[in-house]
Each structure stands twice: as C-alpha cells, then as structure tokens.
C-alpha cells in the first residue's frame, strides 16, 4: 500500500509543481508566456556561447586519446600504483573521469563487463564513478557560461578534490571489499 502511494506521488510531483507555479504566476499577474520565451531565449544564447568551449574541450580529449599520451601515462603510473596495491586496470578511469563523463562511463562499463560488478575492481570503479565529477567539463560549461576565463585555482582545487575522492574510494573499497 505504501509503495503504491509513493509511486502515485512520484508520478504527480512534477505536474503538480508546474501547476502551482502557473497558478502563482497568474495570481501575481506575471505574463507567463512572455517570461517563458525570454528565459528560453537566454538559455539558447548561453548554449550558443558555450559551443566554442565545449568544442575545445572535446578536441583536447580526442587529441589526448588519439596521440597515445593517455596510454603512456597509464604505463608510467601503473608500477607506482602497484606498490600501494592499486590495480592498474583502474588507472584509465582515474585519468579519464575528470576529463570526460562519457569516456569514464565507457571505461567503467568495460571494467564491469571484464571483471564483474561484484568484483573488487567493479566495486572500486563504481565507487570512483559515483564519488568524482568531470572537473574539466564543469569548468568549461559553468565558467564559460558566465565568461570566467581565469580558472587556474578552480582547476587545481577541482583536480585535488578528484584525487581525494580517488584515494578515498581506494581506501574504503580496500577496507570494505578486499
């Protein structure tokens, strides 16, 4: 019974919210259609302004992958990480996650397919995927949308947060699942 009530409520939450907003707008005498069109126009302008930043980021990721630099970096880091019992198969995910969400998701899916979702690597990859974000994409989209050009400190802090999340994922998964 409770599950049925939750499912029913879940279906009606968004339509009810939209209805409440429209009723409030009418009570406040807001021209809803014109306000909506203005907001859509601003959103479209923001999207158009972001295109150069997104293209630059995607080209940089493509160059990194196509040049073989990513594989070289993985080979260099693997022996060092092996000393700390960090599996080499997780290194591509740790490198790709700050760069590309879809690339990282592909690596995670590959790890899950090869090692299984209940394996240590599968759980580690899933934990890393869920505890970090695409730092470069965030900086590109959000900073680009408001015109911020100097991202040096934000980039350093974002990458440091990703590193902390990767280390925490490894430590926690090792303690819990290994």
CNS distance restraints for C-alpha pairs under 8 A (distance, minus, plus):
assign (resid   1 and name CA) (resid   5 and name CA) 6.38 0.50 0.50
assign (resid   2 and name CA) (resid   6 and name CA) 6.22 0.50 0.50
assign (resid   3 and name CA) (resid   7 and name CA) 6.13 0.50 0.50
assign (resid   4 and name CA) (resid   8 and name CA) 6.11 0.50 0.50
assign (resid   5 and name CA) (resid   9 and name CA) 6.06 0.50 0.50
assign (resid   6 and name CA) (resid  10 and name CA) 6.02 0.50 0.50
assign (resid   7 and name CA) (resid  11 and name CA) 6.34 0.50 0.50
assign (resid   8 and name CA) (resid  12 and name CA) 6.50 0.50 0.50
assign (resid   9 and name CA) (resid  13 and name CA) 5.99 0.50 0.50
assign (resid  10 and name CA) (resid  14 and name CA) 7.96 0.50 0.50
assign (resid  12 and name CA) (resid  16 and name CA) 5.85 0.50 0.50
assign (resid  13 and name CA) (resid  17 and name CA) 6.08 0.50 0.50
assign (resid  14 and name CA) (resid  18 and name CA) 6.20 0.50 0.50
assign (resid  15 and name CA) (resid  19 and name CA) 6.13 0.50 0.50
assign (resid  16 and name CA) (resid  20 and name CA) 6.15 0.50 0.50
assign (resid  17 and name CA) (resid  21 and name CA) 6.23 0.50 0.50
assign (resid  18 and name CA) (resid  22 and name CA) 6.19 0.50 0.50
assign (resid  19 and name CA) (resid  23 and name CA) 6.13 0.50 0.50
assign (resid  20 and name CA) (resid  24 and name CA) 6.06 0.50 0.50
assign (resid  21 and name CA) (resid  25 and name CA) 6.09 0.50 0.50
assign (resid  22 and name CA) (resid  26 and name CA) 6.20 0.50 0.50
assign (resid  22 and name CA) (resid  32 and name CA) 7.46 0.50 0.50
assign (resid  23 and name CA) (resid  27 and name CA) 6.19 0.50 0.50
assign (resid  24 and name CA) (resid  28 and name CA) 6.12 0.50 0.50
assign (resid  25 and name CA) (resid  29 and name CA) 6.02 0.50 0.50
assign (resid  25 and name CA) (resid  30 and name CA) 5.09 0.50 0.50
assign (resid  25 and name CA) (resid  31 and name CA) 7.58 0.50 0.50
assign (resid  25 and name CA) (resid  32 and name CA) 6.66 0.50 0.50
assign (resid  26 and name CA) (resid  30 and name CA) 5.93 0.50 0.50
assign (resid  26 and name CA) (resid  31 and name CA) 7.70 0.50 0.50
assign (resid  26 and name CA) (resid  32 and name CA) 7.66 0.50 0.50
assign (resid  30 and name CA) (resid  35 and name CA) 7.75 0.50 0.50
assign (resid  31 and name CA) (resid  35 and name CA) 6.13 0.50 0.50
assign (resid  32 and name CA) (resid  36 and name CA) 6.00 0.50 0.50
assign (resid  33 and name CA) (resid  37 and name CA) 6.16 0.50 0.50
assign (resid  34 and name CA) (resid  38 and name CA) 6.12 0.50 0.50
assign (resid  35 and name CA) (resid  39 and name CA) 6.19 0.50 0.50
assign (resid  36 and name CA) (resid  40 and name CA) 6.12 0.50 0.50
assign (resid  37 and name CA) (resid  41 and name CA) 6.05 0.50 0.50
assign (resid  38 and name CA) (resid  42 and name CA) 6.25 0.50 0.50
assign (resid  39 and name CA) (resid  43 and name CA) 6.13 0.50 0.50
assign (resid  40 and name CA) (resid  44 and name CA) 6.10 0.50 0.50
assign (resid  41 and name CA) (resid  45 and name CA) 6.19 0.50 0.50
assign (resid  42 and name CA) (resid  46 and name CA) 6.16 0.50 0.50
assign (resid  43 and name CA) (resid  47 and name CA) 6.20 0.50 0.50
assign (resid  44 and name CA) (resid  48 and name CA) 6.21 0.50 0.50
assign (resid  45 and name CA) (resid  49 and name CA) 6.18 0.50 0.50
assign (resid  46 and name CA) (resid  50 and name CA) 6.28 0.50 0.50
assign (resid  46 and name CA) (resid 145 and name CA) 5.93 0.50 0.50
assign (resid  47 and name CA) (resid  51 and name CA) 6.59 0.50 0.50
assign (resid  47 and name CA) (resid 145 and name CA) 7.79 0.50 0.50
assign (resid  49 and name CA) (resid 144 and name CA) 7.66 0.50 0.50
assign (resid  49 and name CA) (resid 145 and name CA) 6.72 0.50 0.50
assign (resid  50 and name CA) (resid  54 and name CA) 6.23 0.50 0.50
assign (resid  50 and name CA) (resid 140 and name CA) 7.88 0.50 0.50
assign (resid  50 and name CA) (resid 141 and name CA) 6.40 0.50 0.50
assign (resid  50 and name CA) (resid 144 and name CA) 6.01 0.50 0.50
assign (resid  50 and name CA) (resid 145 and name CA) 5.95 0.50 0.50
assign (resid  51 and name CA) (resid  55 and name CA) 6.06 0.50 0.50
assign (resid  52 and name CA) (resid  56 and name CA) 6.12 0.50 0.50
assign (resid  53 and name CA) (resid  57 and name CA) 6.25 0.50 0.50
assign (resid  53 and name CA) (resid 140 and name CA) 5.88 0.50 0.50
assign (resid  53 and name CA) (resid 141 and name CA) 7.29 0.50 0.50
assign (resid  53 and name CA) (resid 144 and name CA) 6.58 0.50 0.50
assign (resid  54 and name CA) (resid  58 and name CA) 6.12 0.50 0.50
assign (resid  54 and name CA) (resid 137 and name CA) 7.80 0.50 0.50
assign (resid  54 and name CA) (resid 140 and name CA) 6.63 0.50 0.50
assign (resid  54 and name CA) (resid 141 and name CA) 7.22 0.50 0.50
assign (resid  55 and name CA) (resid  59 and name CA) 6.05 0.50 0.50
assign (resid  56 and name CA) (resid  60 and name CA) 6.17 0.50 0.50
assign (resid  57 and name CA) (resid  61 and name CA) 6.27 0.50 0.50
assign (resid  57 and name CA) (resid 136 and name CA) 7.70 0.50 0.50
assign (resid  57 and name CA) (resid 137 and name CA) 7.48 0.50 0.50
assign (resid  57 and name CA) (resid 140 and name CA) 7.42 0.50 0.50
assign (resid  58 and name CA) (resid  62 and name CA) 6.09 0.50 0.50
assign (resid  59 and name CA) (resid  63 and name CA) 6.10 0.50 0.50
assign (resid  60 and name CA) (resid  64 and name CA) 6.17 0.50 0.50
assign (resid  61 and name CA) (resid  65 and name CA) 6.27 0.50 0.50
assign (resid  61 and name CA) (resid  99 and name CA) 6.99 0.50 0.50
assign (resid  61 and name CA) (resid 100 and name CA) 7.63 0.50 0.50
assign (resid  62 and name CA) (resid  66 and name CA) 5.90 0.50 0.50
assign (resid  63 and name CA) (resid  67 and name CA) 5.71 0.50 0.50
assign (resid  64 and name CA) (resid  68 and name CA) 6.70 0.50 0.50
assign (resid  64 and name CA) (resid  69 and name CA) 5.66 0.50 0.50
assign (resid  64 and name CA) (resid  70 and name CA) 6.01 0.50 0.50
assign (resid  65 and name CA) (resid  69 and name CA) 6.55 0.50 0.50
assign (resid  65 and name CA) (resid  70 and name CA) 5.71 0.50 0.50
assign (resid  65 and name CA) (resid  71 and name CA) 7.77 0.50 0.50
assign (resid  68 and name CA) (resid  72 and name CA) 6.25 0.50 0.50
assign (resid  69 and name CA) (resid  73 and name CA) 6.10 0.50 0.50
assign (resid  70 and name CA) (resid  74 and name CA) 6.27 0.50 0.50
assign (resid  70 and name CA) (resid  92 and name CA) 7.78 0.50 0.50
assign (resid  70 and name CA) (resid  95 and name CA) 7.91 0.50 0.50
assign (resid  71 and name CA) (resid  75 and name CA) 6.26 0.50 0.50
assign (resid  72 and name CA) (resid  76 and name CA) 6.25 0.50 0.50
assign (resid  73 and name CA) (resid  77 and name CA) 6.17 0.50 0.50
assign (resid  74 and name CA) (resid  78 and name CA) 5.95 0.50 0.50
assign (resid  74 and name CA) (resid  88 and name CA) 7.84 0.50 0.50
assign (resid  74 and name CA) (resid  91 and name CA) 6.17 0.50 0.50
assign (resid  74 and name CA) (resid  92 and name CA) 6.55 0.50 0.50
assign (resid  75 and name CA) (resid  79 and name CA) 7.64 0.50 0.50
assign (resid  76 and name CA) (resid  80 and name CA) 7.85 0.50 0.50
assign (resid  77 and name CA) (resid  81 and name CA) 6.25 0.50 0.50
assign (resid  77 and name CA) (resid  91 and name CA) 7.76 0.50 0.50
assign (resid  78 and name CA) (resid  82 and name CA) 6.08 0.50 0.50
assign (resid  78 and name CA) (resid  87 and name CA) 7.85 0.50 0.50
assign (resid  78 and name CA) (resid  88 and name CA) 5.16 0.50 0.50
assign (resid  78 and name CA) (resid  91 and name CA) 7.24 0.50 0.50
assign (resid  79 and name CA) (resid  83 and name CA) 6.78 0.50 0.50
assign (resid  79 and name CA) (resid  88 and name CA) 7.99 0.50 0.50
assign (resid  80 and name CA) (resid  84 and name CA) 7.39 0.50 0.50
assign (resid  81 and name CA) (resid  85 and name CA) 6.47 0.50 0.50
assign (resid  81 and name CA) (resid  86 and name CA) 5.15 0.50 0.50
assign (resid  81 and name CA) (resid  87 and name CA) 7.20 0.50 0.50
assign (resid  81 and name CA) (resid  88 and name CA) 7.08 0.50 0.50
assign (resid  82 and name CA) (resid  86 and name CA) 5.31 0.50 0.50
assign (resid  82 and name CA) (resid  87 and name CA) 6.37 0.50 0.50
assign (resid  82 and name CA) (resid  88 and name CA) 6.92 0.50 0.50
assign (resid  86 and name CA) (resid  90 and name CA) 7.61 0.50 0.50
assign (resid  86 and name CA) (resid 170 and name CA) 7.30 0.50 0.50
assign (resid  87 and name CA) (resid  91 and name CA) 7.48 0.50 0.50
assign (resid  87 and name CA) (resid 121 and name CA) 7.63 0.50 0.50
assign (resid  89 and name CA) (resid 111 and name CA) 7.73 0.50 0.50
assign (resid  89 and name CA) (resid 121 and name CA) 7.88 0.50 0.50
assign (resid  90 and name CA) (resid  94 and name CA) 6.42 0.50 0.50
assign (resid  90 and name CA) (resid 121 and name CA) 7.26 0.50 0.50
assign (resid  90 and name CA) (resid 124 and name CA) 7.95 0.50 0.50
assign (resid  90 and name CA) (resid 125 and name CA) 6.74 0.50 0.50
assign (resid  91 and name CA) (resid  95 and name CA) 6.23 0.50 0.50
assign (resid  92 and name CA) (resid  96 and name CA) 5.92 0.50 0.50
assign (resid  92 and name CA) (resid 107 and name CA) 7.23 0.50 0.50
assign (resid  93 and name CA) (resid  97 and name CA) 5.71 0.50 0.50
assign (resid  93 and name CA) (resid 104 and name CA) 5.58 0.50 0.50
assign (resid  93 and name CA) (resid 107 and name CA) 6.01 0.50 0.50
assign (resid  93 and name CA) (resid 108 and name CA) 6.88 0.50 0.50
assign (resid  93 and name CA) (resid 125 and name CA) 7.34 0.50 0.50
assign (resid  94 and name CA) (resid  98 and name CA) 7.65 0.50 0.50
assign (resid  94 and name CA) (resid 128 and name CA) 7.67 0.50 0.50
assign (resid  94 and name CA) (resid 166 and name CA) 6.98 0.50 0.50
assign (resid  95 and name CA) (resid  99 and name CA) 7.43 0.50 0.50
assign (resid  96 and name CA) (resid 100 and name CA) 5.92 0.50 0.50
assign (resid  96 and name CA) (resid 101 and name CA) 7.79 0.50 0.50
assign (resid  96 and name CA) (resid 103 and name CA) 6.45 0.50 0.50
assign (resid  96 and name CA) (resid 104 and name CA) 5.38 0.50 0.50
assign (resid  97 and name CA) (resid 101 and name CA) 5.96 0.50 0.50
assign (resid  97 and name CA) (resid 103 and name CA) 7.37 0.50 0.50
assign (resid  97 and name CA) (resid 104 and name CA) 4.92 0.50 0.50
assign (resid  97 and name CA) (resid 129 and name CA) 7.30 0.50 0.50
assign (resid  97 and name CA) (resid 132 and name CA) 7.32 0.50 0.50
assign (resid  97 and name CA) (resid 133 and name CA) 6.70 0.50 0.50
assign (resid  97 and name CA) (resid 134 and name CA) 5.74 0.50 0.50
assign (resid  98 and name CA) (resid 132 and name CA) 7.68 0.50 0.50
assign (resid  98 and name CA) (resid 133 and name CA) 6.12 0.50 0.50
assign (resid  98 and name CA) (resid 134 and name CA) 4.15 0.50 0.50
assign (resid  98 and name CA) (resid 135 and name CA) 4.77 0.50 0.50
assign (resid  98 and name CA) (resid 136 and name CA) 5.99 0.50 0.50
assign (resid  98 and name CA) (resid 137 and name CA) 7.73 0.50 0.50
assign (resid  98 and name CA) (resid 159 and name CA) 7.29 0.50 0.50
assign (resid  98 and name CA) (resid 162 and name CA) 7.17 0.50 0.50
assign (resid  99 and name CA) (resid 134 and name CA) 5.64 0.50 0.50
assign (resid  99 and name CA) (resid 135 and name CA) 6.61 0.50 0.50
assign (resid  99 and name CA) (resid 136 and name CA) 5.45 0.50 0.50
assign (resid  99 and name CA) (resid 137 and name CA) 6.67 0.50 0.50
assign (resid 100 and name CA) (resid 104 and name CA) 6.03 0.50 0.50
assign (resid 100 and name CA) (resid 134 and name CA) 5.94 0.50 0.50
assign (resid 100 and name CA) (resid 136 and name CA) 7.76 0.50 0.50
assign (resid 100 and name CA) (resid 137 and name CA) 6.98 0.50 0.50
assign (resid 101 and name CA) (resid 105 and name CA) 6.01 0.50 0.50
assign (resid 101 and name CA) (resid 133 and name CA) 7.63 0.50 0.50
assign (resid 101 and name CA) (resid 134 and name CA) 5.83 0.50 0.50
assign (resid 102 and name CA) (resid 106 and name CA) 6.13 0.50 0.50
assign (resid 103 and name CA) (resid 107 and name CA) 6.35 0.50 0.50
assign (resid 104 and name CA) (resid 108 and name CA) 6.10 0.50 0.50
assign (resid 104 and name CA) (resid 129 and name CA) 7.44 0.50 0.50
assign (resid 105 and name CA) (resid 109 and name CA) 6.05 0.50 0.50
assign (resid 105 and name CA) (resid 129 and name CA) 7.42 0.50 0.50
assign (resid 106 and name CA) (resid 110 and name CA) 6.16 0.50 0.50
assign (resid 107 and name CA) (resid 111 and name CA) 6.20 0.50 0.50
assign (resid 108 and name CA) (resid 112 and name CA) 6.14 0.50 0.50
assign (resid 108 and name CA) (resid 122 and name CA) 7.73 0.50 0.50
assign (resid 108 and name CA) (resid 125 and name CA) 5.83 0.50 0.50
assign (resid 108 and name CA) (resid 126 and name CA) 6.93 0.50 0.50
assign (resid 108 and name CA) (resid 129 and name CA) 7.38 0.50 0.50
assign (resid 109 and name CA) (resid 113 and name CA) 6.04 0.50 0.50
assign (resid 110 and name CA) (resid 114 and name CA) 6.02 0.50 0.50
assign (resid 111 and name CA) (resid 115 and name CA) 5.77 0.50 0.50
assign (resid 111 and name CA) (resid 116 and name CA) 7.23 0.50 0.50
assign (resid 111 and name CA) (resid 121 and name CA) 7.05 0.50 0.50
assign (resid 111 and name CA) (resid 122 and name CA) 6.15 0.50 0.50
assign (resid 111 and name CA) (resid 125 and name CA) 7.27 0.50 0.50
assign (resid 112 and name CA) (resid 116 and name CA) 4.61 0.50 0.50
assign (resid 112 and name CA) (resid 117 and name CA) 5.02 0.50 0.50
assign (resid 112 and name CA) (resid 121 and name CA) 7.79 0.50 0.50
assign (resid 112 and name CA) (resid 122 and name CA) 5.13 0.50 0.50
assign (resid 112 and name CA) (resid 125 and name CA) 7.98 0.50 0.50
assign (resid 113 and name CA) (resid 117 and name CA) 7.60 0.50 0.50
assign (resid 115 and name CA) (resid 119 and name CA) 6.10 0.50 0.50
assign (resid 115 and name CA) (resid 121 and name CA) 6.73 0.50 0.50
assign (resid 115 and name CA) (resid 122 and name CA) 6.36 0.50 0.50
assign (resid 116 and name CA) (resid 121 and name CA) 7.98 0.50 0.50
assign (resid 116 and name CA) (resid 122 and name CA) 5.82 0.50 0.50
assign (resid 117 and name CA) (resid 121 and name CA) 7.91 0.50 0.50
assign (resid 117 and name CA) (resid 122 and name CA) 4.51 0.50 0.50
assign (resid 117 and name CA) (resid 123 and name CA) 6.22 0.50 0.50
assign (resid 118 and name CA) (resid 122 and name CA) 5.97 0.50 0.50
assign (resid 118 and name CA) (resid 123 and name CA) 6.20 0.50 0.50
assign (resid 119 and name CA) (resid 123 and name CA) 6.18 0.50 0.50
assign (resid 120 and name CA) (resid 124 and name CA) 6.00 0.50 0.50
assign (resid 120 and name CA) (resid 173 and name CA) 7.50 0.50 0.50
assign (resid 120 and name CA) (resid 177 and name CA) 6.31 0.50 0.50
assign (resid 120 and name CA) (resid 178 and name CA) 6.56 0.50 0.50
assign (resid 121 and name CA) (resid 125 and name CA) 5.92 0.50 0.50
assign (resid 122 and name CA) (resid 126 and name CA) 6.10 0.50 0.50
assign (resid 123 and name CA) (resid 127 and name CA) 6.04 0.50 0.50
assign (resid 123 and name CA) (resid 173 and name CA) 7.22 0.50 0.50
assign (resid 124 and name CA) (resid 128 and name CA) 6.10 0.50 0.50
assign (resid 124 and name CA) (resid 169 and name CA) 6.58 0.50 0.50
assign (resid 124 and name CA) (resid 170 and name CA) 6.65 0.50 0.50
assign (resid 124 and name CA) (resid 173 and name CA) 5.99 0.50 0.50
assign (resid 125 and name CA) (resid 129 and name CA) 5.99 0.50 0.50
assign (resid 126 and name CA) (resid 130 and name CA) 6.16 0.50 0.50
assign (resid 127 and name CA) (resid 131 and name CA) 5.99 0.50 0.50
assign (resid 127 and name CA) (resid 169 and name CA) 6.01 0.50 0.50
assign (resid 127 and name CA) (resid 173 and name CA) 7.89 0.50 0.50
assign (resid 128 and name CA) (resid 132 and name CA) 6.13 0.50 0.50
assign (resid 128 and name CA) (resid 165 and name CA) 7.11 0.50 0.50
assign (resid 128 and name CA) (resid 166 and name CA) 5.98 0.50 0.50
assign (resid 128 and name CA) (resid 169 and name CA) 5.87 0.50 0.50
assign (resid 129 and name CA) (resid 133 and name CA) 7.70 0.50 0.50
assign (resid 131 and name CA) (resid 165 and name CA) 6.06 0.50 0.50
assign (resid 131 and name CA) (resid 166 and name CA) 7.83 0.50 0.50
assign (resid 131 and name CA) (resid 169 and name CA) 7.62 0.50 0.50
assign (resid 132 and name CA) (resid 161 and name CA) 7.92 0.50 0.50
assign (resid 132 and name CA) (resid 162 and name CA) 5.60 0.50 0.50
assign (resid 132 and name CA) (resid 165 and name CA) 6.10 0.50 0.50
assign (resid 132 and name CA) (resid 166 and name CA) 7.51 0.50 0.50
assign (resid 133 and name CA) (resid 162 and name CA) 7.16 0.50 0.50
assign (resid 134 and name CA) (resid 138 and name CA) 6.17 0.50 0.50
assign (resid 135 and name CA) (resid 139 and name CA) 6.17 0.50 0.50
assign (resid 135 and name CA) (resid 155 and name CA) 7.31 0.50 0.50
assign (resid 135 and name CA) (resid 158 and name CA) 5.85 0.50 0.50
assign (resid 135 and name CA) (resid 159 and name CA) 6.79 0.50 0.50
assign (resid 135 and name CA) (resid 162 and name CA) 7.89 0.50 0.50
assign (resid 136 and name CA) (resid 140 and name CA) 5.99 0.50 0.50
assign (resid 136 and name CA) (resid 155 and name CA) 7.53 0.50 0.50
assign (resid 137 and name CA) (resid 141 and name CA) 6.02 0.50 0.50
assign (resid 138 and name CA) (resid 142 and name CA) 5.73 0.50 0.50
assign (resid 138 and name CA) (resid 143 and name CA) 7.60 0.50 0.50
assign (resid 139 and name CA) (resid 143 and name CA) 5.24 0.50 0.50
assign (resid 139 and name CA) (resid 144 and name CA) 7.19 0.50 0.50
assign (resid 139 and name CA) (resid 151 and name CA) 7.41 0.50 0.50
assign (resid 139 and name CA) (resid 154 and name CA) 7.83 0.50 0.50
assign (resid 139 and name CA) (resid 155 and name CA) 7.39 0.50 0.50
assign (resid 140 and name CA) (resid 144 and name CA) 5.32 0.50 0.50
assign (resid 141 and name CA) (resid 145 and name CA) 5.89 0.50 0.50
assign (resid 142 and name CA) (resid 146 and name CA) 6.70 0.50 0.50
assign (resid 143 and name CA) (resid 147 and name CA) 6.00 0.50 0.50
assign (resid 143 and name CA) (resid 148 and name CA) 4.96 0.50 0.50
assign (resid 143 and name CA) (resid 149 and name CA) 7.17 0.50 0.50
assign (resid 143 and name CA) (resid 151 and name CA) 7.85 0.50 0.50
assign (resid 144 and name CA) (resid 148 and name CA) 6.02 0.50 0.50
assign (resid 144 and name CA) (resid 149 and name CA) 7.30 0.50 0.50
assign (resid 151 and name CA) (resid 155 and name CA) 5.79 0.50 0.50
assign (resid 152 and name CA) (resid 156 and name CA) 6.31 0.50 0.50
assign (resid 153 and name CA) (resid 157 and name CA) 6.11 0.50 0.50
assign (resid 154 and name CA) (resid 158 and name CA) 5.94 0.50 0.50
assign (resid 155 and name CA) (resid 159 and name CA) 6.06 0.50 0.50
assign (resid 156 and name CA) (resid 160 and name CA) 6.02 0.50 0.50
assign (resid 157 and name CA) (resid 161 and name CA) 6.08 0.50 0.50
assign (resid 158 and name CA) (resid 162 and name CA) 6.25 0.50 0.50
assign (resid 159 and name CA) (resid 163 and name CA) 6.13 0.50 0.50
assign (resid 160 and name CA) (resid 164 and name CA) 6.15 0.50 0.50
assign (resid 161 and name CA) (resid 165 and name CA) 6.15 0.50 0.50
assign (resid 162 and name CA) (resid 166 and name CA) 6.13 0.50 0.50
assign (resid 163 and name CA) (resid 167 and name CA) 6.16 0.50 0.50
assign (resid 164 and name CA) (resid 168 and name CA) 6.00 0.50 0.50
assign (resid 165 and name CA) (resid 169 and name CA) 5.94 0.50 0.50
assign (resid 166 and name CA) (resid 170 and name CA) 6.23 0.50 0.50
assign (resid 167 and name CA) (resid 171 and name CA) 6.14 0.50 0.50
assign (resid 168 and name CA) (resid 172 and name CA) 5.89 0.50 0.50
assign (resid 169 and name CA) (resid 173 and name CA) 5.83 0.50 0.50
assign (resid 170 and name CA) (resid 174 and name CA) 5.89 0.50 0.50
assign (resid 171 and name CA) (resid 175 and name CA) 6.15 0.50 0.50
assign (resid 172 and name CA) (resid 176 and name CA) 5.98 0.50 0.50
assign (resid 173 and name CA) (resid 177 and name CA) 5.32 0.50 0.50
assign (resid 173 and name CA) (resid 178 and name CA) 6.87 0.50 0.50
assign (resid 174 and name CA) (resid 178 and name CA) 4.80 0.50 0.50
